[in-house]
Amino acid sequence: MALKDVRPGDVVVVRRAGDVIPEVVGPVLPRDDPDRAAWEFPTTCPCPRASTLVRPDGESDTRCVDPECPFQRAGSIEHFAGRGSMDVEGFGEQRVRLFLDLGLVSDVADIYSIDWDRLAALRAVVVTGTLEGFSRDEAASAIKARGGKSPGSVSKKTLAVVVGAEPGASKVTKAEELGVPIVDEAAFVHILETGELP
């Protein structure tokens, strides 16, 4: 960056180098902002803890070594559960971060003590009728963003049926037949916040 004087926000010239690896030749000059500041290597981790980054002698890598860093914690769990290690099914990068956010895991040991009932509960919430605070798409997106599913039908695996105004009679009837809890919008918000029925 310093050698080629490439600065944050620059438009750069890129060319093919070798077989496929792109090479940044340099910035397009003159810059639209001649006072643009030069890039400086960060000294702290971008995580909320802002831990000091470390570059061991003789190495080119700079890394965060704070064991409480959320990125380090997620990375260690991803590595442990990955195909090259324990090969734990269902523990990809997105799922690990979701589990950390939900408090289901905090370290690799927690993989073996996950509350799988709670996890299964996050997978199927059926919404029927009109909600005041969510459109149909917004409700489905909120469920999916938390690792759940928003199916169009009720089954034994459904955590709850959320009922708004003018609900579909068939879904309500099916929920009653299967003993699936029927909840209102306030309970739906609680499910989104906790992953559990109120």
Order of alpha helices (4+ residues) and beta strands (2+ residues): beta-beta-beta-beta-alpha-alpha-alpha-beta-alpha-beta-alpha-beta-alpha
